[in-house]
Amino acid sequence: MQHRTLGSQGLEVSAIGYGAMGLTMAYGPTDEKAGVAALRRAHELGVTFFDTAEMYGWGTGSNEILVGRAVRDFRDDVVLATKFGVDMSVPPERIGGPLDSRPGTIRKAADNSLRHLGVEHIDVFYQHRVDPDVPVEEVAGTVKELIDAGKVKYFGLSEAGPGTIRKAHAVQPVSVLQTEYSLFERDVERLFPVLDELGIGFVAYSPLGRGFLTGTAKPAGRYAGSDIRNTDPRWQPGDFEKNVDAVGRLAALASAKGATVSQLALAWLLTRGEHIVPIPGTRSPERIEENARAVGLTLTGADLQAIGAILPRGGFGARYAGGNVPAWT
């Protein structure tokens, strides 16, 4: 497994990481045994970057606890990232609000995450979403206190815009920004000049288009009731068929190179810059192996042109239902 450095503070991780959200939420029924097996198989294949969040356990810490248990025997070999800033007092169906990044809440979240993960420090501590009611300078200052206290090593932001990034970075250097990015979702590319200027790495979540770019997508309504894809615009009639056609064309291109469409999509992300690391999530050890092999797939200039011709501006359909997209300021 290749490694990459995220940011200018020395954060080194595997070129492909692992996103743990789907182990406990958003993608149908959970299976903790399968989740632990997937995490451990990822480590065996050289994955060293594991991403979780307090929100993924919605007040119970279940996702962080699962991740902590899975990596217990090799904790010193891996980088653990978690997130704060979502108010856990509201029902989980209201994901996305309200937010809470007050200093006291951040400190409490850090202590809870340390306990749930069973670790002495958090490697990367992200603000999950920008809180409009708390100046980001105050957020960065609180994380700086946690870094100085040895509870956190690196500071990250998620779904933040250039102004927010600059303000936070002036108080405590930001090592990494995490935002959705894939062949289906390209808007974040406009932030890359700011990241390059400030020396900030980038983590791509949902790098396989929430599973659409695996080639296994089913129409909305054919997933378990709790699965977010039932309401995702890209799974709705009209857009769904266009996306299926695009993925089919990508799959043909991948097959000609002896690869899968998932590997093609991940390899494409790795060509977008040395500062980029995707974090696909899965409960399947077989999918873990497939994703890990993407680092060995070389894409030529002709390949990149062919991919660009199939999806020049991203997938078909809005990113979220109802236009509920975080504002980048």
Phi and psi in degrees as GROMACS dihedral restraints (atoms count N, CA, C in turn):
[ dihedral_restraints ]
;  ai    aj    ak    al  type     phi  dphi    fc
    3     4     5     6     1   -73.7    20    10
    4     5     6     7     1   161.0    20    10
    6     7     8     9     1  -124.3    20    10
    7     8     9    10     1   156.7    20    10
    9    10    11    12     1  -137.1    20    10
   10    11    12    13     1   155.1    20    10
   12    13    14    15     1  -104.0    20    10
   13    14    15    16     1   126.8    20    10
   15    16    17    18     1  -103.6    20    10
   16    17    18    19     1   113.3    20    10
   18    19    20    21     1    80.7    20    10
   19    20    21    22     1   177.7    20    10
   21    22    23    24     1  -102.3    20    10
   22    23    24    25     1    13.6    20    10
   24    25    26    27     1  -101.4    20    10
   25    26    27    28     1     4.0    20    10
   27    28    29    30     1    98.0    20    10
   28    29    30    31     1    15.5    20    10
   30    31    32    33     1   -76.3    20    10
   31    32    33    34     1   109.5    20    10
   33    34    35    36     1  -111.5    20    10
   34    35    36    37     1   130.9    20    10
   36    37    38    39     1  -141.2    20    10
   37    38    39    40     1   168.5    20    10
   39    40    41    42     1   -65.2    20    10
   40    41    42    43     1   151.7    20    10
   42    43    44    45     1   -64.1    20    10
   43    44    45    46     1   -23.7    20    10
   45    46    47    48     1  -125.8    20    10
   46    47    48    49     1   128.4    20    10
   48    49    50    51     1  -104.8    20    10
   49    50    51    52     1  -161.8    20    10
   51    52    53    54     1  -137.7    20    10
   52    53    54    55     1   125.5    20    10
   54    55    56    57     1  -100.1    20    10
   55    56    57    58     1   122.9    20    10
   57    58    59    60     1   -95.6    20    10
   58    59    60    61     1     0.5    20    10
   60    61    62    63     1   -53.0    20    10
   61    62    63    64     1   -46.7    20    10
   63    64    65    66     1   -65.5    20    10
   64    65    66    67     1    -8.9    20    10
   66    67    68    69     1   -69.5    20    10
   67    68    69    70     1   -28.0    20    10
   69    70    71    72     1  -131.3    20    10
   70    71    72    73     1    -3.1    20    10
   72    73    74    75     1  -159.6    20    10
   73    74    75    76     1   159.0    20    10
   75    76    77    78     1    80.3    20    10
   76    77    78    79     1   -23.6    20    10
   78    79    80    81     1  -124.9    20    10
   79    80    81    82     1    46.8    20    10
   81    82    83    84     1    85.4    20    10
   82    83    84    85     1  -169.0    20    10
   84    85    86    87     1   -56.7    20    10
   85    86    87    88     1   145.9    20    10
   87    88    89    90     1   -91.3    20    10
   88    89    90    91     1   157.8    20    10
   90    91    92    93     1  -145.6    20    10
   91    92    93    94     1    93.4    20    10
   93    94    95    96     1   -62.4    20    10
   94    95    96    97     1   -38.7    20    10
   96    97    98    99     1   -61.5    20    10
   97    98    99   100     1   -44.3    20    10
   99   100   101   102     1   -65.9    20    10
  100   101   102   103     1   -36.5    20    10
  102   103   104   105     1   -63.3    20    10
  103   104   105   106     1   -45.6    20    10
  105   106   107   108     1   -62.2    20    10
  106   107   108   109     1   -42.9    20    10
  108   109   110   111     1   -61.9    20    10
  109   110   111   112     1   -39.6    20    10
  111   112   113   114     1   -65.9    20    10
  112   113   114   115     1   -44.4    20    10
  114   115   116   117     1   -61.4    20    10
  115   116   117   118     1   -43.9    20    10
  117   118   119   120     1   -69.3    20    10
  118   119   120   121     1   -34.9    20    10
  120   121   122   123     1   -67.2    20    10
  121   122   123   124     1   -37.5    20    10
  123   124   125   126     1   -58.8    20    10
  124   125   126   127     1   -44.9    20    10
  126   127   128   129     1   -61.5    20    10
  127   128   129   130     1   -41.9    20    10
  129   130   131   132     1   -59.4    20    10
  130   131   132   133     1   -30.4    20    10
  132   133   134   135     1   -91.1    20    10
  133   134   135   136     1     5.1    20    10
  135   136   137   138     1    99.5    20    10
  136   137   138   139     1     3.9    20    10
  138   139   140   141     1   -72.3    20    10
  139   140   141   142     1   127.7    20    10
  141   142   143   144     1  -120.4    20    10
  142   143   144   145     1     3.2    20    10
  144   145   146   147     1  -122.5    20    10
  145   146   147   148     1   113.4    20    10
  147   148   149   150     1  -121.9    20    10
  148   149   150   151     1   128.0    20    10
  150   151   152   153     1  -114.9    20    10
  151   152   153   154     1   126.2    20    10
  153   154   155   156     1  -136.5    20    10
  154   155   156   157     1  -169.0    20    10
  156   157   158   159     1  -168.6    20    10
  157   158   159   160     1   153.1    20    10
  159   160   161   162     1   -61.5    20    10
  160   161   162   163     1   -36.0    20    10
  162   163   164   165     1   -61.4    20    10
  163   164   165   166     1   -31.0    20    10
  165   166   167   168     1   -68.1    20    10
  166   167   168   169     1   -14.3    20    10
  168   169   170   171     1  -107.9    20    10
  169   170   171   172     1    -4.8    20    10
  171   172   173   174     1    40.6    20    10
  172   173   174   175     1    66.6    20    10
  174   175   176   177     1    87.7    20    10
  175   176   177   178     1   -10.5    20    10
  177   178   179   180     1  -105.4    20    10
  178   179   180   181     1   -18.1    20    10
  180   181   182   183     1    74.2    20    10
  181   182   183   184     1    13.0    20    10
  183   184   185   186     1   -60.7    20    10
  184   185   186   187     1   -39.1    20    10
  186   187   188   189     1   -69.9    20    10
  187   188   189   190     1   -45.9    20    10
  189   190   191   192     1   -62.9    20    10
  190   191   192   193     1   -39.4    20    10
  192   193   194   195     1   -62.3    20    10
  193   194   195   196     1   -43.2    20    10
  195   196   197   198     1   -63.2    20    10
  196   197   198   199     1   -46.1    20    10
  198   199   200   201     1   -62.3    20    10
  199   200   201   202     1   -45.0    20    10
  201   202   203   204     1   -60.5    20    10
  202   203   204   205     1   -41.1    20    10
  204   205   206   207     1   -66.2    20    10
  205   206   207   208     1   -40.1    20    10
  207   208   209   210     1   -65.6    20    10
  208   209   210   211     1   -35.8    20    10
  210   211   212   213     1  -100.5    20    10
  211   212   213   214     1     7.2    20    10
  213   214   215   216     1   -52.6    20    10
  214   215   216   217     1   -41.2    20    10
  216   217   218   219     1   -79.4    20    10
  217   218   219   220     1   -10.6    20    10
  219   220   221   222     1  -137.1    20    10
  220   221   222   223     1    30.4    20    10
  222   223   224   225     1   -54.6    20    10
  223   224   225   226     1   -39.9    20    10
  225   226   227   228     1   -69.9    20    10
  226   227   228   229     1   -11.3    20    10
  228   229   230   231     1   -93.4    20    10
  229   230   231   232     1    -6.8    20    10
  231   232   233   234     1  -127.0    20    10
  232   233   234   235     1   164.2    20    10
  234   235   236   237     1  -108.0    20    10
  235   236   237   238     1   123.0    20    10
  237   238   239   240     1  -107.1    20    10
  238   239   240   241     1   124.7    20    10
  240   241   242   243     1  -115.3    20    10
  241   242   243   244     1   137.8    20    10
  243   244   245   246     1  -141.6    20    10
  244   245   246   247     1   176.3    20    10
  246   247   248   249     1  -138.3    20    10
  247   248   249   250     1   154.4    20    10
  249   250   251   252     1  -129.5    20    10
  250   251   252   253     1   167.6    20    10
  252   253   254   255     1   115.6    20    10
  253   254   255   256     1     2.9    20    10
  255   256   257   258     1  -110.3    20    10
  256   257   258   259     1   131.3    20    10
  258   259   260   261     1   -69.5    20    10
  259   260   261   262     1   114.8    20    10
  261   262   263   264     1   -82.8    20    10
  262   263   264   265     1     0.6    20    10
  264   265   266   267     1   -83.0    20    10
  265   266   267   268     1    -8.4    20    10
  267   268   269   270     1   -97.8    20    10
  268   269   270   271     1   159.7    20    10
  270   271   272   273     1   -60.3    20    10
  271   272   273   274     1   146.7    20    10
  273   274   275   276     1   -63.1    20    10
  274   275   276   277     1   -21.8    20    10
  276   277   278   279     1   -69.0    20    10
  277   278   279   280     1   -10.0    20    10
  279   280   281   282     1  -100.4    20    10
  280   281   282   283     1    40.6    20    10
  282   283   284   285     1   -55.8    20    10
  283   284   285   286     1   133.8    20    10
  285   286   287   288     1   110.2    20    10
  286   287   288   289     1    -6.3    20    10
  288   289   290   291     1  -179.5    20    10
  289   290   291   292     1   159.8    20    10
  291   292   293   294     1   -73.8    20    10
  292   293   294   295     1   170.6    20    10
  294   295   296   297     1  -105.1    20    10
  295   296   297   298     1   159.2    20    10
  297   298   299   300     1  -154.7    20    10
  298   299   300   301     1    99.1    20    10
  300   301   302   303     1  -117.7    20    10
  301   302   303   304     1    32.6    20    10
  303   304   305   306     1   -65.4    20    10
  304   305   306   307     1   146.7    20    10
  306   307   308   309     1   -50.4    20    10
  307   308   309   310     1   -44.4    20    10
  309   310   311   312     1   -63.2    20    10
  310   311   312   313     1   -36.8    20    10
  312   313   314   315     1   -68.0    20    10
  313   314   315   316     1   -38.8    20    10
  315   316   317   318     1   -62.9    20    10
  316   317   318   319     1   -45.6    20    10
  318   319   320   321     1   -62.7    20    10
  319   320   321   322     1   -41.2    20    10
  321   322   323   324     1   -64.9    20    10
  322   323   324   325     1   -42.2    20    10
  324   325   326   327     1   -62.4    20    10
  325   326   327   328     1   -40.4    20    10
  327   328   329   330     1   -62.2    20    10
  328   329   330   331     1   -45.6    20    10
  330   331   332   333     1   -64.7    20    10
  331   332   333   334     1   -40.1    20    10
  333   334   335   336     1   -64.0    20    10
  334   335   336   337     1   -42.6    20    10
  336   337   338   339     1   -65.4    20    10
  337   338   339   340     1   -40.6    20    10
  339   340   341   342     1   -58.5    20    10
  340   341   342   343     1   -42.9    20    10
  342   343   344   345     1   -69.3    20    10
  343   344   345   346     1   -45.4    20    10
  345   346   347   348     1   -64.8    20    10
  346   347   348   349     1   -42.1    20    10
  348   349   350   351     1   -75.2    20    10
  349   350   351   352     1   -21.5    20    10
  351   352   353   354     1    71.1    20    10
  352   353   354   355     1    40.2    20    10
  354   355   356   357     1  -127.5    20    10
  355   356   357   358     1   167.0    20    10
  357   358   359   360     1   -93.2    20    10
  358   359   360   361     1   -18.3    20    10
  360   361   362   363     1  -150.9    20    10
  361   362   363   364     1   154.2    20    10
  363   364   365   366     1   -96.5    20    10
  364   365   366   367     1   128.2    20    10
  366   367   368   369     1   -72.0    20    10
  367   368   369   370     1   -47.9    20    10
  369   370   371   372     1  -130.0    20    10
  370   371   372   373     1   125.9    20    10
  372   373   374   375     1  -118.2    20    10
  373   374   375   376     1   108.9    20    10
  375   376   377   378     1   -96.2    20    10
  376   377   378   379     1   145.5    20    10
  378   379   380   381     1   -80.0    20    10
  379   380   381   382     1   118.4    20    10
  381   382   383   384     1   -64.6    20    10
  382   383   384   385     1   -42.6    20    10
  384   385   386   387     1  -145.2    20    10
  385   386   387   388     1   148.7    20    10
  387   388   389   390     1   -66.8    20    10
  388   389   390   391     1   127.6    20    10
  390   391   392   393     1   -94.8    20    10
  391   392   393   394     1   112.0    20    10
  393   394   395   396     1   -66.7    20    10
  394   395   396   397     1   -14.9    20    10
  396   397   398   399     1   -94.4    20    10
  397   398   399   400     1    -3.0    20    10
  399   400   401   402     1  -130.3    20    10
  400   401   402   403     1   118.4    20    10
  402   403   404   405     1   -53.9    20    10
  403   404   405   406     1   135.1    20    10
  405   406   407   408     1   -65.8    20    10
  406   407   408   409     1   -24.3    20    10
  408   409   410   411     1   -61.7    20    10
  409   410   411   412     1   -35.7    20    10
  411   412   413   414     1   -70.3    20    10
  412   413   414   415     1   -38.6    20    10
  414   415   416   417     1   -62.8    20    10
  415   416   417   418     1   -49.4    20    10
  417   418   419   420     1   -62.0    20    10
  418   419   420   421     1   -38.4    20    10
  420   421   422   423     1   -64.7    20    10
  421   422   423   424     1   -37.5    20    10
  423   424   425   426     1   -67.9    20    10
  424   425   426   427     1   -42.2    20    10
  426   427   428   429     1   -65.2    20    10
  427   428   429   430     1   -36.1    20    10
  429   430   431   432     1   -59.7    20    10
  430   431   432   433     1   -40.5    20    10
  432   433   434   435     1   -61.0    20    10
  433   434   435   436     1   -40.5    20    10
  435   436   437   438     1   -67.1    20    10
  436   437   438   439     1   -36.5    20    10
  438   439   440   441     1   -66.1    20    10
  439   440   441   442     1   -44.9    20    10
  441   442   443   444     1   -62.7    20    10
  442   443   444   445     1   -30.4    20    10
  444   445   446   447     1   -82.9    20    10
  445   446   447   448     1    -5.3    20    10
  447   448   449   450     1    84.5    20    10
  448   449   450   451     1     7.8    20    10
  450   451   452   453     1   -85.2    20    10
  451   452   453   454     1   -23.1    20    10
  453   454   455   456     1  -134.9    20    10
  454   455   456   457     1   147.4    20    10
  456   457   458   459     1  -103.6    20    10
  457   458   459   460     1   -44.4    20    10
  459   460   461   462     1  -132.7    20    10
  460   461   462   463     1   147.9    20    10
  462   463   464   465     1  -103.7    20    10
  463   464   465   466     1   134.1    20    10
  465   466   467   468     1  -132.1    20    10
  466   467   468   469     1   158.0    20    10
  468   469   470   471     1  -121.4    20    10
  469   470   471   472     1   156.1    20    10
  471   472   473   474     1  -132.5    20    10
  472   473   474   475     1   132.7    20    10
  474   475   476   477     1    55.7    20    10
  475   476   477   478     1    42.4    20    10
  477   478   479   480     1  -105.9    20    10
  478   479   480   481     1   153.1    20    10
  480   481   482   483     1   -99.5    20    10
  481   482   483   484     1   178.2    20    10
  483   484   485   486     1   -59.9    20    10
  484   485   486   487     1   -42.2    20    10
  486   487   488   489     1   -64.1    20    10
  487   488   489   490     1   -44.7    20    10
  489   490   491   492     1   -62.8    20    10
  490   491   492   493     1   -43.9    20    10
  492   493   494   495     1   -60.2    20    10
  493   494   495   496     1   -45.7    20    10
  495   496   497   498     1   -63.2    20    10
  496   497   498   499     1   -44.5    20    10
  498   499   500   501     1   -63.3    20    10
  499   500   501   502     1   -44.2    20    10
  501   502   503   504     1   -65.6    20    10
  502   503   504   505     1   -42.9    20    10
  504   505   506   507     1   -63.7    20    10
  505   506   507   508     1   -29.5    20    10
  507   508   509   510     1   -70.2    20    10
  508   509   510   511     1   -22.5    20    10
  510   511   512   513     1   -95.5    20    10
  511   512   513   514     1   -48.0    20    10
  513   514   515   516     1  -141.0    20    10
  514   515   516   517     1   119.6    20    10
  516   517   518   519     1   -50.7    20    10
  517   518   519   520     1   130.0    20    10
  519   520   521   522     1   -88.3    20    10
  520   521   522   523     1   123.5    20    10
  522   523   524   525     1   -83.8    20    10
  523   524   525   526     1   -32.1    20    10
  525   526   527   528     1  -155.1    20    10
  526   527   528   529     1   143.4    20    10
  528   529   530   531     1  -109.3    20    10
  529   530   531   532     1   134.7    20    10
  531   532   533   534     1  -115.6    20    10
  532   533   534   535     1   128.7    20    10
  534   535   536   537     1  -155.0    20    10
  535   536   537   538     1   156.4    20    10
  537   538   539   540     1   -63.5    20    10
  538   539   540   541     1   134.2    20    10
  540   541   542   543     1  -158.1    20    10
  541   542   543   544     1   127.9    20    10
  543   544   545   546     1  -165.9    20    10
  544   545   546   547     1   180.0    20    10
  546   547   548   549     1   -58.6    20    10
  547   548   549   550     1   -24.1    20    10
  549   550   551   552     1   -87.2    20    10
  550   551   552   553     1   -23.9    20    10
  552   553   554   555     1  -130.9    20    10
  553   554   555   556     1   107.3    20    10
  555   556   557   558     1  -115.0    20    10
  556   557   558   559     1    -6.8    20    10
  558   559   560   561     1   -56.3    20    10
  559   560   561   562     1   -32.9    20    10
  561   562   563   564     1   -64.8    20    10
  562   563   564   565     1   -15.6    20    10
  564   565   566   567     1   -58.3    20    10
  565   566   567   568     1   -25.5    20    10
  567   568   569   570     1   -69.9    20    10
  568   569   570   571     1   -13.5    20    10
  570   571   572   573     1   -90.2    20    10
  571   572   573   574     1   -11.7    20    10
  573   574   575   576     1   -60.5    20    10
  574   575   576   577     1   -37.2    20    10
  576   577   578   579     1   -59.0    20    10
  577   578   579   580     1   -37.8    20    10
  579   580   581   582     1   -66.9    20    10
  580   581   582   583     1   -42.0    20    10
  582   583   584   585     1   -63.3    20    10
  583   584   585   586     1   -42.5    20    10
  585   586   587   588     1   -63.4    20    10
  586   587   588   589     1   -42.8    20    10
  588   589   590   591     1   -61.4    20    10
  589   590   591   592     1   -41.6    20    10
  591   592   593   594     1   -92.9    20    10
  592   593   594   595     1    -5.2    20    10
  594   595   596   597     1    71.9    20    10
  595   596   597   598     1    47.0    20    10
  597   598   599   600     1  -113.3    20    10
  598   599   600   601     1   133.5    20    10
  600   601   602   603     1   -79.3    20    10
  601   602   603   604     1   170.5    20    10
  603   604   605   606     1  -133.8    20    10
  604   605   606   607     1   131.0    20    10
  606   607   608   609     1  -111.6    20    10
  607   608   609   610     1   124.0    20    10
  609   610   611   612     1   -95.4    20    10
  610   611   612   613     1   110.5    20    10
  612   613   614   615     1   -92.8    20    10
  613   614   615   616     1   160.6    20    10
  615   616   617   618     1    50.3    20    10
  616   617   618   619     1    48.4    20    10
  618   619   620   621     1   -70.6    20    10
  619   620   621   622     1   -12.4    20    10
  621   622   623   624     1  -108.9    20    10
  622   623   624   625     1    29.3    20    10
  624   625   626   627     1    58.3    20    10
  625   626   627   628     1    41.8    20    10
  627   628   629   630     1    58.9    20    10
  628   629   630   631     1    28.6    20    10
  630   631   632   633     1   102.2    20    10
  631   632   633   634     1   -12.8    20    10
  633   634   635   636     1   -63.9    20    10
  634   635   636   637     1   -36.1    20    10
  636   637   638   639     1   -81.7    20    10
  637   638   639   640     1    12.6    20    10
  639   640   641   642     1   -90.8    20    10
  640   641   642   643     1   -11.1    20    10
  642   643   644   645     1    82.0    20    10
  643   644   645   646     1    13.5    20    10
  645   646   647   648     1  -117.1    20    10
  646   647   648   649     1    15.1    20    10
  648   649   650   651     1   -64.7    20    10
  649   650   651   652     1   141.0    20    10
  651   652   653   654     1  -116.0    20    10
  652   653   654   655     1   156.0    20    10
  654   655   656   657     1   -62.1    20    10
  655   656   657   658     1   154.3    20    10
  657   658   659   660     1   -54.2    20    10
  658   659   660   661     1   142.3    20    10
  660   661   662   663     1    98.2    20    10
  661   662   663   664     1   -11.8    20    10
  663   664   665   666     1  -104.2    20    10
  664   665   666   667     1    11.7    20    10
  666   667   668   669     1  -107.1    20    10
  667   668   669   670     1   166.9    20    10
  669   670   671   672     1   -56.3    20    10
  670   671   672   673     1   153.2    20    10
  672   673   674   675     1   -56.6    20    10
  673   674   675   676     1   -30.7    20    10
  675   676   677   678     1   -87.4    20    10
  676   677   678   679     1     1.9    20    10
  678   679   680   681     1   -81.5    20    10
  679   680   681   682     1   127.4    20    10
  681   682   683   684     1   -65.3    20    10
  682   683   684   685     1   -18.6    20    10
  684   685   686   687     1   -71.0    20    10
  685   686   687   688     1   -15.1    20    10
  687   688   689   690     1   -66.0    20    10
  688   689   690   691     1   -25.8    20    10
  690   691   692   693     1  -114.7    20    10
  691   692   693   694     1    -4.2    20    10
  693   694   695   696     1   -64.8    20    10
  694   695   696   697     1   128.9    20    10
  696   697   698   699     1   -56.3    20    10
  697   698   699   700     1   -30.0    20    10
  699   700   701   702     1   -74.1    20    10
  700   701   702   703     1   -10.0    20    10
  702   703   704   705     1  -100.6    20    10
  703   704   705   706     1     1.1    20    10
  705   706   707   708     1   -86.4    20    10
  706   707   708   709     1   154.4    20    10
  708   709   710   711     1   -51.5    20    10
  709   710   711   712     1   139.1    20    10
  711   712   713   714     1    99.3    20    10
  712   713   714   715     1   -66.7    20    10
  714   715   716   717     1   -71.5    20    10
  715   716   717   718     1   -37.0    20    10
  717   718   719   720     1   -56.5    20    10
  718   719   720   721     1   -48.4    20    10
  720   721   722   723     1   -63.8    20    10
  721   722   723   724     1   -39.2    20    10
  723   724   725   726     1   -64.7    20    10
  724   725   726   727     1   -40.1    20    10
  726   727   728   729     1   -68.8    20    10
  727   728   729   730     1   -38.2    20    10
  729   730   731   732     1   -61.0    20    10
  730   731   732   733     1   -43.2    20    10
  732   733   734   735     1   -61.9    20    10
  733   734   735   736     1   -43.9    20    10
  735   736   737   738     1   -63.5    20    10
  736   737   738   739     1   -43.4    20    10
  738   739   740   741     1   -65.6    20    10
  739   740   741   742     1   -36.0    20    10
  741   742   743   744     1   -61.7    20    10
  742   743   744   745     1   -40.2    20    10
  744   745   746   747     1   -69.1    20    10
  745   746   747   748     1   -38.5    20    10
  747   748   749   750     1   -64.1    20    10
  748   749   750   751     1   -39.3    20    10
  750   751   752   753     1   -63.6    20    10
  751   752   753   754     1   -37.5    20    10
  753   754   755   756     1   -65.2    20    10
  754   755   756   757     1   -41.3    20    10
  756   757   758   759     1   -63.1    20    10
  757   758   759   760     1   -43.1    20    10
  759   760   761   762     1   -63.4    20    10
  760   761   762   763     1   -43.3    20    10
  762   763   764   765     1   -60.3    20    10
  763   764   765   766     1   -37.0    20    10
  765   766   767   768     1   -64.6    20    10
  766   767   768   769     1   -19.6    20    10
  768   769   770   771     1  -103.6    20    10
  769   770   771   772     1     9.3    20    10
  771   772   773   774     1    71.1    20    10
  772   773   774   775     1    30.9    20    10
  774   775   776   777     1  -130.1    20    10
  775   776   777   778     1   171.3    20    10
  777   778   779   780     1   -97.7    20    10
  778   779   780   781     1   166.2    20    10
  780   781   782   783     1   -66.0    20    10
  781   782   783   784     1   -33.3    20    10
  783   784   785   786     1   -62.0    20    10
  784   785   786   787     1   -44.8    20    10
  786   787   788   789     1   -64.6    20    10
  787   788   789   790     1   -38.5    20    10
  789   790   791   792     1   -62.0    20    10
  790   791   792   793     1   -44.4    20    10
  792   793   794   795     1   -64.7    20    10
  793   794   795   796     1   -40.1    20    10
  795   796   797   798     1   -71.7    20    10
  796   797   798   799     1   -41.2    20    10
  798   799   800   801     1   -62.7    20    10
  799   800   801   802     1   -37.3    20    10
  801   802   803   804     1   -60.3    20    10
  802   803   804   805     1   -44.3    20    10
  804   805   806   807     1   -59.9    20    10
  805   806   807   808     1   -40.3    20    10
  807   808   809   810     1   -66.6    20    10
  808   809   810   811     1   -20.1    20    10
  810   811   812   813     1   -83.1    20    10
  811   812   813   814     1   -10.4    20    10
  813   814   815   816     1   -77.6    20    10
  814   815   816   817     1    -9.7    20    10
  816   817   818   819     1   158.8    20    10
  817   818   819   820     1   148.1    20    10
  819   820   821   822     1   -69.9    20    10
  820   821   822   823     1   -11.7    20    10
  822   823   824   825     1   -93.2    20    10
  823   824   825   826     1     7.8    20    10
  825   826   827   828     1  -108.5    20    10
  826   827   828   829     1   133.7    20    10
  828   829   830   831     1  -133.8    20    10
  829   830   831   832     1   119.0    20    10
  831   832   833   834     1   -83.9    20    10
  832   833   834   835     1   151.1    20    10
  834   835   836   837     1  -127.4    20    10
  835   836   837   838     1    72.9    20    10
  837   838   839   840     1   -64.8    20    10
  838   839   840   841     1   149.1    20    10
  840   841   842   843     1  -119.8    20    10
  841   842   843   844     1   145.3    20    10
  843   844   845   846     1  -163.7    20    10
  844   845   846   847     1   155.8    20    10
  846   847   848   849     1   -99.1    20    10
  847   848   849   850     1     1.1    20    10
  849   850   851   852     1  -103.6    20    10
  850   851   852   853     1   119.9    20    10
  852   853   854   855     1   -57.5    20    10
  853   854   855   856     1   -32.9    20    10
  855   856   857   858     1   -66.1    20    10
  856   857   858   859     1   -39.6    20    10
  858   859   860   861     1   -67.7    20    10
  859   860   861   862     1   -35.7    20    10
  861   862   863   864     1   -57.1    20    10
  862   863   864   865     1   -46.9    20    10
  864   865   866   867     1   -63.1    20    10
  865   866   867   868     1   -43.3    20    10
  867   868   869   870     1   -60.6    20    10
  868   869   870   871     1   -46.5    20    10
  870   871   872   873     1   -63.9    20    10
  871   872   873   874     1   -41.8    20    10
  873   874   875   876     1   -62.0    20    10
  874   875   876   877     1   -32.9    20    10
  876   877   878   879     1   -71.9    20    10
  877   878   879   880     1   -10.4    20    10
  879   880   881   882     1   -63.2    20    10
  880   881   882   883     1   -26.1    20    10
  882   883   884   885     1   -65.0    20    10
  883   884   885   886     1   -20.8    20    10
  885   886   887   888     1   -93.4    20    10
  886   887   888   889     1     2.1    20    10
  888   889   890   891     1   -91.1    20    10
  889   890   891   892     1   117.8    20    10
  891   892   893   894     1   -95.7    20    10
  892   893   894   895     1   127.6    20    10
  894   895   896   897     1  -105.9    20    10
  895   896   897   898     1   128.3    20    10
  897   898   899   900     1   -83.6    20    10
  898   899   900   901     1   171.6    20    10
  900   901   902   903     1   -59.2    20    10
  901   902   903   904     1   -38.3    20    10
  903   904   905   906     1   -65.4    20    10
  904   905   906   907     1   -38.5    20    10
  906   907   908   909     1   -61.1    20    10
  907   908   909   910     1   -45.4    20    10
  909   910   911   912     1   -65.5    20    10
  910   911   912   913     1   -36.1    20    10
  912   913   914   915     1   -65.6    20    10
  913   914   915   916     1   -40.7    20    10
  915   916   917   918     1   -65.3    20    10
  916   917   918   919     1   -40.8    20    10
  918   919   920   921     1   -64.0    20    10
  919   920   921   922     1   -43.3    20    10
  921   922   923   924     1   -63.1    20    10
  922   923   924   925     1   -32.6    20    10
  924   925   926   927     1   -70.8    20    10
  925   926   927   928     1   -31.2    20    10
  927   928   929   930     1   -76.7    20    10
  928   929   930   931     1   -44.2    20    10
  930   931   932   933     1  -132.6    20    10
  931   932   933   934     1    77.0    20    10
  933   934   935   936     1   -68.7    20    10
  934   935   936   937     1   -27.9    20    10
  936   937   938   939     1  -129.2    20    10
  937   938   939   940     1    10.8    20    10
  939   940   941   942     1   108.7    20    10
  940   941   942   943     1  -172.7    20    10
  942   943   944   945     1   -77.4    20    10
  943   944   945   946     1   177.1    20    10
  945   946   947   948     1   -97.4    20    10
  946   947   948   949     1   128.9    20    10
  948   949   950   951     1   109.5    20    10
  949   950   951   952     1   153.4    20    10
  951   952   953   954     1   -67.2    20    10
  952   953   954   955     1   161.4    20    10
  954   955   956   957     1   -68.4    20    10
  955   956   957   958     1   -42.2    20    10
  957   958   959   960     1  -134.6    20    10
  958   959   960   961     1   152.6    20    10
  960   961   962   963     1   -64.6    20    10
  961   962   963   964     1   140.0    20    10
  963   964   965   966     1    73.4    20    10
  964   965   966   967     1    11.6    20    10
  966   967   968   969     1    66.9    20    10
  967   968   969   970     1    24.4    20    10
  969   970   971   972     1   -80.5    20    10
  970   971   972   973     1    67.9    20    10
  972   973   974   975     1  -107.2    20    10
  973   974   975   976     1   133.5    20    10
  975   976   977   978     1   -56.0    20    10
  976   977   978   979     1   137.3    20    10
  978   979   980   981     1   -81.4    20    10
  979   980   981   982     1   130.1    20    10
  981   982   983   984     1   -97.7    20    10
  982   983   984   985     1   107.6    20    10
